[in-house]
Every structure is written in C-alpha cells, then in structure tokens.
Amino acid sequence: MNREVLCRPFPPGAIKSRPGQHGKTVSYVDVAAIITRLNEGCESWSFEVVEHQVLEDEVLVVAKLTADGVVKMAFGGSLITRDREGTTVSIADDAKAAASDALKKAASLLGVALEMYGGASQNNGGGRSTERAPEPDDRLTARQLAAIQAVCRRRSINRDELQALVSKTTGKGDVQYLTKAEASGLLDVLGAANGASAH
C-alpha cells in the first residue's frame, strides 16, 4: 500500500459540488476518482456491502473495504429518490448510491480524499494515522445511526453541527467512529436537548 499516493490531495478539477442541506454547498469527489486512486495506491483491494437497510426515507449500508490486507468499515447512506407524486423511483439506484457513499467513507479512513471530510490529506511524513474506527462488534449499529440522523432531521441539525456535538461529547471527529455506548450517550444528549427546546 502506497500511503503517499492514497493521501495525495485531489486536484481542483476533480472536486465537484452539489447543493446540501439548509442551503449549503457540499464538495465531493466522484466515486470513480476514488476507485482510480485505490487502484493506483493498492496492490489489491476489495469492497463488500456487509449489511443494508431500507428505511422510510433513506437506504443505509455498512460496508467493508479491504486494501492490501488492511480492513476498514464504514456506513453509507442515500435518501430515497421520489418523483413529484411521491412514488419511489428506484431503490436499486439509491442502494448503489449508499454503497458508493460507504466506499468513499471507508477509503477516507485510508487517507483517500480525507480533505473532503475536514481532515488533513497528508500525514506530513510523521507516520500518524487517521482516527481509527472501533472494532466492528463495538461499532454503533445501523439502527443507532438511523436514530441519530432522524433526530438531526427533526431538529434541523446539519452535518457540521452534528460533528461539532460529536467532538464535544466524545472527542471524536465523526459519527462513524462512535462505539455503541457513545452512540447511546449521543442519543441521550440529543434527546435531552430536544426536550429542553420544547420548554
């Protein structure tokens, strides 16, 4: 595995943007560019969707990326696309989008496009690795993630605000790094905050 290649920042031309929640613009790198980078930086790699759930408004997946013997797992999600009448367009397309999201997030744990997640894209030769996710058995569940996302949607908490809350309550930089216990604690905080705002 060539970390220097994997962690190399993407050129401006490879970075795209799309409308995000609450009027914000989200920057991202297309999944094809992520795949190309993995092909360049790894001798061999494989990707597997371990679990998926179709919820009322979103498809969630848990996926595993194995690159030169290093295993990274990540959540991915995609809102269910509906037409003007509210009819679901294609769950298969939404599932593929969720899988692509999971691949991009898992690859970021190897340093690929880490700058898109607010992290440093280079390790400056110091050998410091990115924050490690908990072991799969201790990782927050898809149900916990869905519950956190549902509360955030109800309370109009955007991704940046959620990450700030995660950092404040757990010292971690992203929801996907949480353990089951930390996710439960975050849900308690969100619930307490929700209750406080109702008074």
For each residue, the residues with C-beta under 8 A, 3 or more apart:
1: 6 41 42 43 67 68 70 110
2: 5 6 40 41 42
3: 6 7 41 110 111 123
4: 7 8
5: 2 8 37 40 41
6: 1 2 3 37 38 41 42 107 110 111 112
7: 3 4 111 112 114 121 122 123
8: 4 5 37 121 122
9: 115 121 122
10: 14 15 29 33 37 113 115
11: 14 15
12: 15
13:
14: 10 11 29 30 33
15: 10 11 12 27 28 29 116
16: 27 28 29 30
17: 25 26 27 28
18: 25 26 28
19: 23 24 25 26
20: 23 24 25 26 158 159
21: 24 158 159
22: 156 158
23: 19 20
24: 19 20 21 158
25: 17 18 19 20
26: 17 18 19 20
27: 15 16 17 116
28: 15 16 17 18 104 116
29: 10 14 15 16 33 34 104 113 116
30: 14 16 33 34
31: 34 35 100 103 104
32: 35 36
33: 10 14 29 30 36 37 113
34: 29 30 31 37 38 103 104 107 112 113
35: 31 32 38 39 103
36: 32 33 39 40
37: 5 6 8 10 33 34 40 41 107 112 113
38: 6 34 35 41 42 45 67 107 112
39: 35 36 42 45
40: 2 5 36 37
41: 1 2 3 5 6 37 38 67 110 112
42: 1 2 6 38 39 45 67 68
43: 1 68
44: 67 68
45: 38 39 42 65 66 67 68
46: 65 66
47: 63 64 65 66 103 106
48: 63 64 66
49: 52 61 62 63 99 102
50: 61 62 63 64 73
51: 61 62 142
52: 49 59 60 61 62 95 98
53: 59 60 61 142 143 146
54: 59 80 91 95
55: 58 59 60 146
56: 80
57: 79 80
58: 55 77 78 79 80 98 146 149
59: 52 53 54 55 77 78 80 91 94 95 97 98
60: 52 53 55 75 76 77 98 142 145 146
61: 49 50 51 52 53 75 76 77 95 98 99 101 102
62: 49 50 51 52 73 74 75 102 142
63: 47 48 49 50 73 74 75 76 99 102 103 106
64: 47 48 50 71 72 73 106
65: 45 46 47 71 72 73 74 103 106 107 109 110
66: 45 46 47 48 69 70 71
67: 1 38 41 42 44 45 70 72 110
68: 1 42 43 44 45
69: 66
70: 1 66 67 110
71: 64 65 66
72: 64 65 67 106 107 109 110 133
73: 50 62 63 64 65 106 133 136 139
74: 62 63 65 102 103 105 106 108 109 133 176
75: 60 61 62 63 102 105 142 145 175 176
76: 60 61 63 98 99 100 101 102 103 104 105
77: 58 59 60 61 98 101 145 149
78: 58 59 94 95 97 98 101
79: 57 58 94
80: 54 56 57 58 59 88 91 94
81: 88 89 90 93 94
82: 85 86 87 88 89
83: 86 87 89
84:
85: 82
86: 82 83
87: 82 83
88: 80 81 82 91
89: 81 82 83 93
90: 81 93 94
91: 54 59 80 88 94 95
92: 95 96
93: 81 89 90 96 97
94: 59 78 79 80 81 90 91 97 98
95: 52 54 59 61 78 91 92 98 99
96: 92 93 99 100
97: 59 78 93 94 100 101
98: 52 58 59 60 61 76 77 78 94 95 101 102
99: 49 61 63 76 95 96 102 103
100: 31 76 96 97 103 104
101: 61 76 77 78 97 98 104 105
102: 49 61 62 63 74 75 76 98 99 105 106
103: 31 34 35 47 63 65 74 76 99 100 106 107
104: 28 29 31 34 76 100 101 107 108 112 113 116
105: 74 75 76 101 102 108 109 117 176
106: 47 63 64 65 72 73 74 102 103 109 110
107: 6 34 37 38 65 72 103 104 110 112 113
108: 74 104 105 111 112 113 114 116 117 119 130
109: 65 72 74 105 106 130 132 133
110: 1 3 6 41 65 67 70 72 106 107 130
111: 3 6 7 108 114 121 123 130
112: 6 7 34 37 38 41 104 107 108
113: 10 29 33 34 37 104 107 108 116 117 121
114: 7 108 111 117 119 120 121 130
115: 9 10 118 119 120 121
116: 15 27 28 29 104 108 113
117: 105 108 113 114 174
118: 115 163 173
119: 108 114 115 130 173
120: 114 115 123 124
121: 7 8 9 111 113 114 115
122: 7 8 9
123: 3 7 111 120 126 127 128 129
124: 120 128
125:
126: 123
127: 123
128: 123 124
129: 123 132
130: 108 109 110 111 114 119
131: 172 173 174 177
132: 109 129 177
133: 72 73 74 109 139 176 177
134: 138 139 177 178 179
135: 138 139
136: 73 139
137:
138: 134 135 179 180
139: 73 133 134 135 136 176 178 179 180
140: 144 145 175 176 178 179 180 182 183
141: 144 145 180 183
142: 51 53 60 62 75 145 146
143: 53 146 147
144: 140 141 147 148 180 183 184 187
145: 60 75 77 140 141 142 148 149 175 176 183
146: 53 55 58 60 142 143 149 150
147: 143 144 150 151 187
148: 144 145 151 152 162 175 183 186 187 190
149: 58 77 145 146 152 153
150: 146 147 153 154
151: 147 148 154 155 157 187 190 191 194
152: 148 149 155 156 157 158 161 162 190
153: 149 150 156
154: 150 151 194
155: 151 152 190 193 194 197
156: 22 152 153
157: 151 152 161 162 165 190
158: 20 21 22 24 152 161 162
159: 20 21 162 163
160: 163 164
161: 152 157 158 164 165
162: 148 152 157 158 159 165 166 175
163: 118 159 160 166 167 173 174 175
164: 160 161 167 168
165: 157 161 162 168 169 186 189 190
166: 162 163 169 170 172 173 174 175 178 186
167: 163 164 170 171 172 173
168: 164 165
169: 165 166 182 185 186 189
170: 166 167 178 182 185 186
171: 167
172: 131 166 167 177 178 182
173: 118 119 131 163 166 167 177
174: 117 131 163 166 177
175: 75 140 145 148 162 163 166 178 183 186
176: 74 75 105 133 139 140 145
177: 131 132 133 134 172 173 174
178: 134 139 140 166 170 172 175 182 183 186
179: 134 138 139 140 182 183
180: 138 139 140 141 144 183 184
181: 184 185
182: 140 169 170 172 178 179 185 186
183: 140 141 144 145 148 175 178 179 180 186 187
184: 144 180 181 187 188
185: 169 170 181 182 188 189
186: 148 165 166 169 170 175 178 182 183 189 190
187: 144 147 148 151 183 184 190 191
188: 184 185 191 192
189: 165 169 185 186 192 193
190: 148 151 152 155 157 165 186 187 193 194
191: 151 187 188 194 195
192: 188 189 195 196
193: 155 189 190 196 197
194: 151 154 155 190 191 197 198
195: 191 192 198 199
196: 192 193 199
197: 155 193 194
198: 194 195
199: 195 196
